[in-house]
């Protein structure tokens, strides 16, 4: 139900990836406001007073007052001169999210746009007609002008679209769906492009996917702790209650719950030799304290969990806002000029999210490094090979996870490099009219990429953890880790001899992205 402030990031993500999941329509109260704002728009145009972007040019051209008879051509020109995007086309799920969010923003009834224009956008969604939108070209204020012009161009019956994944002209796609292109009236082209919906499309999906990584990161920690014969006491509630960061508490509790019943990871180190040796010290079978990448894992993943909480709140506001300019007040019949197209909250939220996600990726890369190194892996083989020692006739022939550790390190380095904040690079554009811009779209695209990289690191760490516990004996796993292990082993086998592993990596990455592993984790950790 659009225009009634009820759209959520979760619903947007679901609909973007499963467009048949539900029905979208404009709320009745919102439709009334839309009609009222159009009447206000037309009444104000009739007064002859200049209205920005309606009877004036745009940006530094606003000093030119145009006649009301040129408003339609003005809106068409606005779309045409912004069709200069570059780079790869945005994925279809991002475009669907963009379309849904833009329709919701306009349906709120303050933008002076007719219901039938927004309805055509909704109808395109219903028929899975999505415009080809180049990813690059937006500075995030005045909104996502360049990318959203490709959306507006589709409604005019121009440009290229995908229909259920097949590329064709927008004119042919609309005709096949019995949809009629529109001609923009005053303000309508500007209303479609002067907002934050493209960056929000990237942001809601990156946030959704980052939440799945946060879930699975605790599984990685639990599996690694078991493989390294670690100390479950690091996740005791008393420790984390004394530093009550909400995300840290959630992460430690989830990790501990996954380890319930484990015979590999225990609450206290065990003494192997009861008598003191010649130097007077007792030999311990396990370290009293594990390395930071295990012991401090809840503190690292907790930052991501808390970041997800407040970023989601910010996005919930953004996708239910009228991020447009100028706005028409249906109650007072006034026009208001402002800057709601500015993407600062999305940009800063995504810069923070990508940093928190990359930090988790670095954590998991460090766990992976412990698993493959005989100096730290407590008796496991080098690189987790199935060969047991120099007496094995195949010793040195196979290399296990040597290449996977290299790949994880490369992915971590790339993710960390992308944490440079995009919002710090504001540029003055458009003859210094747009002299402070958000760079929110770049931040959101970077966040998307960091999430993809860290998902792959997470998949590698899970594969290494499963390999390691196979060498220990998977029957000794905790209840939660065993359930997740079983799901992974349904799809990828133990690495007995050297073979290509890119397919295994992609399979487990999809188990993460789809929420399949997350569902298993939630089942075993949420009461």
N, C-alpha and C positions, 0 to 999 in steps of 0.2 A: 504494500500500500504506500504509494509515493506521495510526498508532500506533507506528511503528518508527523515528521520527526521520529519515525519508528524504524528506519533502516539501520542495520547494525553492520559493523565490519564482518562479522561471522556470516551473516546472511548474504552480504555482497560477495564474499569469497565462494560460498556454496553455489550461488547462482551463476557466478562467472565461470565456474568449472563444471557445473551441472545445470545448463540452462533449462532443462525440462523439469527441474526440481519444484517449480511452483509458478504461480500466475502473478504478473505484475500489472497493477492498474493505478490510476490517479485517484486519490481519496476525494470524496465528494466535496468536502470543505475546501480542499486545496483547489479544486476546479473552479469554485466560486471566486476564490481570491485571484486566480489567474485571469478570469474574465474581468474582474474589477480593475486589476492593474492595467490591462489592455485599454479599458475605457479611460482610465486616468492618463495613460500615455497619449491616446488620441486627442483627449481634451486639451492637454498641455501643448501638443503640436499645433492645434488650431489657434492658440493664442499668439503664435508667431514668435514667442520667446525662444532663444537658442537652447537646445538640450544636447548635452554632450553625446556624441556618437549617434545621435538621432537626426538632428538638423545641423550638426557641425561635423567637421572632419575629425580625425582621430589623433591623439597625442599632440604633437606640436602644431598639427593642422587644425586644432580646435578653434583657432581664431577665425576660421572661415565659416560663415553662416550660410547654410544651403537652404534652398526652398524645399517645402514639404513634398514637391513633386519628384525630388531626386532621392528620396529616402530609400527606395527599393534598390536603385543602382548603387547607392552608397554601401548598403549591406552586402551586395554581391561583390563589389570591389574589395571590401574588407576581407572576404574569404579568399578571393583570387590572389591578392598580393602576399598573403601569408602561406601559400602552398609551396613552401620551399624547405620542407623537412629533409633530413638526411639520415643515413645510418640504416640499420636493419629495421624491418617492420616489427612493431610490438606484437607479442604473442596474443592469440585470440582471447585467452582468459583475461589479460590486462585490458584489452579493448572492450570486452563485455562489461567488466567492472566499471570502466570509464563511462560507457553509455548509460549504465544503470545509475551511477552516481550523478551524472549530469542531468538526467531526467528527473531525479529526485530533487536536486537543487532548484531546477527551474519550476518544478511543480509546486514549490512552496508559495508561489504567487506574488513575488515582488519584482520580477524581472521584465514585465511588459511583453511577454511572449504568449502567443495563442496556444490554447490547449492542443489544437490539431497538429502543431509543429512538434510538440513533445510527444504526442500520441504516435506520430510517425516514427520517432526514435524508439519508442516502446515496441511498435509493430516490427521494426527491423530486428530488435532483440528476439521477439517471439518467433520470427522466421530464421533466426541465426544468420542474419546478414550483418557482417561486421566490416567496417572500412579498413583499408590498409593504411596504417598510421606509422610513418617513420618515427623512430624513438628520439631523435636528436633535433634540437632547435628551440627548446623552451628555456627561458631564464626564470620561470616561475612567478612572473608578474610583468604585465597585466594578465595573470593567469597563464594557462598553457595555450597561448594564442596559436602558435604554429601547429602543434599536433591536433588540437581540437578543430582546426579548420578542415581537416580531412574528414572529421565526423560531420561537420556542417555541409561540406561538399556532397557527401553521400545523400543527404536529405534533399539537395537540389537536383539529384539524379545524375551527378557527375562523379568522376573518379573511378577507382577500382575498389572492389570489395571481395571478401570471402563469403561464400555460402556453404555452410557445413564443410569448410576446409577447401573448397574449390574457388579459384580466383576467376572473377568475371567483372564486367562493367557494372557500375551501380544502376545504370538505366535498365540493363537487362535483368538484374536481380530484383529490382522493384517491380518491373513489369511481370515477371514470373510469379511474384507473390501477390499480384493484384493490388499493389500499393502505388499511390500517385505522388510524385515529387511535389514539394512545396515551392512557392515563391516567397522569399522573406519580405515581410513588412518592416516598418521602422523598428529599430533596436534588436530585431530577432537574430540576425547574424552575430551581432556583438554579444547578445545574451548567451548564445551557444558556446562561444570561445573564450569569454572573459572570466575564466574560473579555474579552479584547482583540481578538476576531475581527473585529468590524465595522471598527474602525480599521485592522486589518491588511489587510482586503480592499481598502480604499482605498489603503493604503500600497504593497502589492505591485504594484498596477496603475500607480500614479503612478511608482514606481521603474522599472518596465519601460518606460513611455512616456518617462520622462526620459532613459533610456539611448539611445533612438532619437533624441531631440533632440540629445544629445551627439555622436552619430555625424554627424548632418546639419549640425550647427553648423560642423564642420571643412570640410564641402563648401561652406557659405556663405562661409567665410573664403577658401577657394581660389578660388571663382568671383569674389568681390569683388576679390581681389588681381589676378586676370587682367583684370577689367574696368577696373581703375584702373592697369594697367600697372605692377604692384607689383614688389617685390623678394623673390624666392623665398629669398634668403639668410637672411631672418628666421627660417626654419624649419630652418636647418642644424643637424645633430645636435650639433656641438660646443657651440653656444650652450646647448642645453638639458641637455646632460650636465654642464655646469658649475653647474646648479641642478637637481639630479636629483629633482625632484618627479615621481613616477611618472605622474600624469595629464598633466602638462605635456609630458613626453617622448612619451607616446602621442599626444597631440593634435598636436604639431608634426610627428611622424613621419607621421601619417596625412595631414595637410595637404600635406606635401612630396610624399608618394607620389601624391596626387591630381593634383599639378601636374607629374608626370613627362611630359616631352614638350611642355610648354607653350611657345608662342612669344610669349605675351603677358606672362607673369610670368617674369622672368629672374633669374639669380643676382647680377647687378651692374648698376648704372645705366649707361646708354649715353650717350656724348657725341654730341650732335647737331651742334654747331659745333666743329670741331677748333681753331679759332683763337680766342684771347682777344679779347673785345670791347673797346670803347673804355675801359671801366672796369677792364680788366685781368682780368676773371673769365671763365671758360669756361662757356657755357650747357649745362646737362645736360638730357637728354630725360626723365629720371626722377629722382625724389627718391632720395637715398641711403637715407633711412629713411622708411618709410611711417608713417601715423598709428597711434596706439596701438590702435585698434580692429582693425587688421590685425596689427601687429607684436607686440602683447601678447595676441592671441587665444588662443594655446596656454596662456598663464598663467591666462586666465579660464576657458576650457573645461576645463583641467586640474583646477581646483578641483571642478568638477562631476563629472568622471570619478573623482577620488579620493573624493569624498563618496558617489558611487554604490557604490564598493567596500565602504566600511565600513557604510553603511546596509543594503546587501544582507546582510552578515554578521549584523547585528543582527536583521533580519527573519527570517533563516533560523532563528535561535534562537527568536524569538518564536512563529513558526507551528508549531514543534515542541516547544512547552512546554506544561505543564499550568498555564495561567493561570486559576486557579479558586480557590475557598476555601469551606469547609475541604477538606483533602485526606485521603484514607484510605490508609494504608500497608498494602498486601497482605501484606508480610513480617512486620511487627511487630504488626499488628492494632491500630494506634493512629490517632487522628484528630489532625490538626495544623491549627491556625488561623494564617493569615498574610495576605499581601497580594499574591499573584501576579497578581491582576486589575489591578494598577496598570500603566498604559500609558506609563510614562516613556520607555522606550527608543524606542517607536514615535513618541511625540510629539516628542522632541528630534531624532530622526532626520528626521522630516518637516519640522520647522522649519528644519533645516539644508539639507535637500534643496531646499525651495522657495526659499530664499535663493540657493543656487547656481544653480538653474534661472533665476530671475529675473535674476540677473547676466548670464547668457548671453543672455537676451532683450534686455537693455539693450545688450549688445555688438552684437548683430545689428541692433538699431534704429539704432545709430550707424553701422554699415556701410551700411545702407540710406540714411541721410542723406547720406553721402559720394557715393553713386552718383547721386543725383538733382540734386546741387548743382553748377552749372558752375564754381564757385570751386574745387572739389576733385576733379572727376571727369575731369580730363585730356582735355578735348576732346569728351566725350560731350554730347549735347543736354540741355537743361534738362528735368528730370523724365523723361528717357529717351524723349522723343517721337520719332516717326519723321520729323518735320519737321526739315530741316537748317539753316534759317536764315531771316533776315528776307525773303529773296527768294522763299522758298517761298510759293505763293499761299494755302496753308492755315496759315501761321505764325500762332500765337495762337488757332487754332480748336480744336486738340486739346491735351490736357494730360497725357497719359501717366500717370505714376505719382504725380502730385501728391496724389491722394486716398489712394493706398496708403501713402504716407509718413505722412500724417496718421493713418491707421488704425494703423500700426505704432507710432507714438509713443503713441497712446492705450492700446494694448494693453500697451506697456512700462510706462507709468505705473500702470496697474491692477495689473499683476503685482508691481511694486515695492511698491505700497501693501500688498499682502497678505503681505509678508515680515515684518510685525510678528509676533513669536513668540507663538503661542497658549499655549505651555507657561508663559509668564510670568504668565498670568492665572488661576492657581488660585483657586477659590472654596470656602469652607467650606459644606458642604451637610449635610442630613439630621441636624439637631440637633447639629452639630459631631462626628458620628461620622466622616463623610467630610470631614475638615477640611484635607486636603491632597490635591488631585486633579491628574491629569496633563494634562487638556485634549487628550489625544492624538488623539481623534477629530476635533476641530476642526482641529488641525494637519494631520492627514492629508487632510481635505476641502479645506483651503486649498492643500495641495501639489497635489492633483488639479487645482484650478482654475488655479493658476499654470502647471502643465504644459500645460493646454489653451491658455492665453493665449500662452505662449511658442511652442507649436507653430504657432500662427497667425502670430506674428511671423516665425518661421523660414520658413514658406511664402511670406510676402510678400517676404522677403529673397531667397529662391531665385528667385521670379518676376522680381524686379528684376535679379538677377544674370544670368539668362538673357536678359532684354531687353537688358541692357547689352552682353553678349558678342555678341549678334546684331548690334548696331550696330558692333562691332569686327570681327566675322567669326568665327563659331563654329568654323570649321575650324582655328583656331589654338589651340584649347583643349588642355589636358593630357589624357592618356589617361583618367584617372579622372573628371575634370570633364566631359569630352565624353560619357562613358557615362551619367552622371547627367543631363546636359543632354538627351540623346536620350530618356531615359525621360520627363522632364518634358514635352518637346515632343510626345511621343506623345499627351499628354492635354490640353495647353493650347497655343494658338497665340501667336505674336508679337502684340503690341498695336500695330496699325497706326494705328487711329483710336480715339477715345474710345468705350468700351463698358463695360458693367457687368463687374466683375471678382470679385464675391463667389463666383461659381461656380468660377472658376479657383483662388481662394484655398482653397476647401473641397476641391477635387480634390487639390491639392498637399499640403494638411494631411493628407489621408487616405493619400497616398503615404508620408508620414512615419510616421503612426501605425501603419500596417499593416506597416512594416518593408521595404516595397518598395525605397525609396531606400537604406535601410540595407544591404540585401543587395548592391546595386550597389557601394556604398562598400567594404563588406567584401571583395568580390571583387577590388577593385583596390588594396587597402591591406594585406591580410593574406597573408603568405607561407605 
